[in-house]
Each structure stands twice: as C-alpha cells, then as structure tokens.
Amino acid sequence: MIAGAAALILLVWLLSDIVLLIFLAVLIAVMLRGAAGWAARHTGVPERAMLAVVTLAVAAFLVGFLYVVGPRLVSQSQDLWTQLQQQVSHLRSQYGDTPWGHAIFARLSPSGAVQSHIAVYAGSVATSTLGGLATTFVLIATALYFAISPGLYIDGLVRLFPLPYRPRARDVLLDIGETLQWWSLGQLIDMSVVGVLTGIGLFILGVPLALALAVLAGLFTFVPYFGAIIAAVPAMLVALTVSWQDSLWVLAIFLGCHSIEGYVVSPLVQRRTVDLPPAASILSMTILGTIFGPLGVILGTPFAAALPVTVREVYVADVLGDSQTARVGNQLSRPAPAAIGSELQKG
C-alpha cells in the first residue's frame, strides 16, 4: 500500500498539468450540467437539450464579448502604453537628477531596451499562444464529454474499486459533484454581483471600456482575494489615461465592491451553498500555487471545497466509523440535495 501510494503521488506529480486540466474540465462540466439541470426542471425541456442551449449561450456570450470589446481593448492598450512612456519620460526629465529620482529611474529600462525585449520574446509568446489554443480545445472538448454523459465516466471510475466498495465510492463521488455544484452557484452569484456593481461604478465615473473591465472584474472574482487585486490593475491603468484622480476613484470602486461582496453577499450566499473558511481557501491556493503554478491558484478554492467531503466521508465515516459526523457535515454544507442529473443516479 505504501509503494502504491508513493507511485500514485509520483504519477500525479509528473502529470500535474494533465491532472489539473482534468479537474478543471470536471468543474466546467459540473457547472454546465448544474445550470442545464436547473433550467430543465423549471422549463420541462429535456436535460440534454437544455445542456446544448446553455453551452451555446455561453459560447455566444464569449465570442460576442471578444468581438465587441477586443479591438477597443487593443486600441486602449496601445494608447495606455504611449501615455505611460510619455509620463515616464516627463518624470525622468524633471526628477532624474535628484538622488531619489536617480535611484528609481536607474532601475527602469529605456523604451528602446523594452522594445527589443518585446521583439525577442515575440516568438515565444506566439508559440505559447498556439499551445494555449490547443490546450483550450482539449479542455472544452473534455468538459463537454463529461457534461453530456457523466454517468459513463462515473461508472468507469467506480469500477476501479473492489466490488464491496463500489456503492460507497459512487456515493462519495456524487457527494463531491453536488458540493462542486453548490460551490459553483455561490461563485456565480459573487461574480455577478461584483461585475454589475463594478460596471455601474465605472460607467458613472466615465472610465473607458467600463463594460470590459466590469466583465474582467466579475471573472477574476472566481479566484478569491487574489483575483480582486489582479482585476483592479488594468482598470486603474485604463483610468490613468484620463487622470490620476480617476485611477484613485477606480481603486475606491473596487475596494467598495469587494467589501460588499465579502461582508454582505458572501455570508448570505454561503448560508445556502458551501461555507468554506477563508483560511482554507488561502492555504489551498497558496499550496497548490506553489506546487502547480498559476493554474493551482485558480483551482485552489474548488479543490478546498471538494477535499473536506472526501476526508469526511472516506476517513471520518469509513475509517474512524464516525458516520454521525459525516451526516452532520452534509447537513451543514447544503440545505438540500441538488439534482446532478438522472444519469448519475443509475446503478
């Protein structure tokens, strides 16, 4: 058993990128299946047909967003780069001879050096982009296959266990899927609230590309804590093309929106979804980020949501024999079972 565990850990380490890609595909499939199941229950449309509708709607939104916002975003980025160069040159000419100015600007590369670095790395960026497109295609195809026939893959995974443990393995896998569905619902609500509030604030302030920046703010909310910082940087840079006062107002808007999300929306949402302690999220993102890189940070929170289910059901209930704690944990995590799909209940 020790040798088998060591071999499994080594295999996961060597195939860490693929393992995380599979987990991300499972998470996307759970989101699509959950949305399709909810819509199917409220409309009477078959679940597979509603899954196709939901998938096409998400794809149309992403394509439309890139088509409408992409050219403007590139233009704004070029204007921002030009203005930043002008501002740095202006500050260099005014304060470059001062002791503190010399210490600061000595570390900044001239614009020509920056452009040469960009030219050198252009080929590697193009290669990475092609690799990213191929990975994205594999991810989308895998997630769609998981969402279309989840029972097929659940059965295949269950068959890896000895016969006496297969029913229990199926129950644990269904519980993990249900937990990820509730966690996805909570994240979707948080992302929507942050995106809408940020969009309203940026629109009132008159910041260029308010819609695109609001969508980015909502998407980056998927990564708790760190996502808020990452989303604020491009918004402040775009606002800096107008004035530095607007950039400070943008910072205030992001702080206000995420304060509302953190102290008002999240507590209300977590009562009905998955209550995940902040320390667990931060530690999970830190550990997975250190081991697996940026993708580990992105998937740290859903991993932290799924891991306690496995520990509670497998170790606490089965190994320690404390089944009462496992039942209490299930009741505290979610108010009522959510339908994952009729196919998962077969067998």
C-alpha angles and dihedrals in degrees: 000000000000091000091048092049091049091049090049092050091048091049092050090049094051093044096037095130092051092045092052090045090054091048090050090049090051090050092051091047091051090051094049093044092047093050092046092048093050092048092045092053091051098042104033092233115139112267096239092051090049089048089058090049093050093047093049091047092053092046092048091050093051094046092046092048093052092045095051101035103028099078093043091048092053091048092049091048091054091049090048092051091050093049093047090053090050092048093049091049091049093050091045092054093048103039105017093101095054118094095244092041092052091050091052101041093043087069094050116089118229117257091252091056091048091051091049090052090050091052092049094051096041092092094049091048091052091050091049090049092054090048090048092052091052091048090048091052091050090047094051094045092048093047092050092050090049091049096046097051110014093155091061093058094039089055092048092052093045091054089065089071125077115267097256092054099045098091091049092046090053091051092051093048091049090049091052091049091049091050092051089050093054091044090051090051091053092048091048091054092048092048092049093049093048092046094050095044092045092048092051092049095047092045092052090047090051096235114167116251092018092160094050093046091048091052090049090049090052094047094048089053084076085080105058120227097350093055092060091057094046093049093049094057099067091041092054091046092052090047088050088067086067102039140314089248090061089050090056090047089052089053089051091050092052092047091050095046095049091044089056090046094047101042104028113021101036096052090050093046095045091058088068101031132029119327104213117181112238092231090057091052094049094045092047093050091046095049097043091042091053092048103036105019128229094343089057090056091051094050096037096096099048088045089053089051094051099040097067089055091057093045093046097046101035105032105024098037103031105027100033094030094229098138093157091064090050091053092047090049091053092050093049094047098054134010095222138358116273121218110248093185136293093259092064091057094058118107 
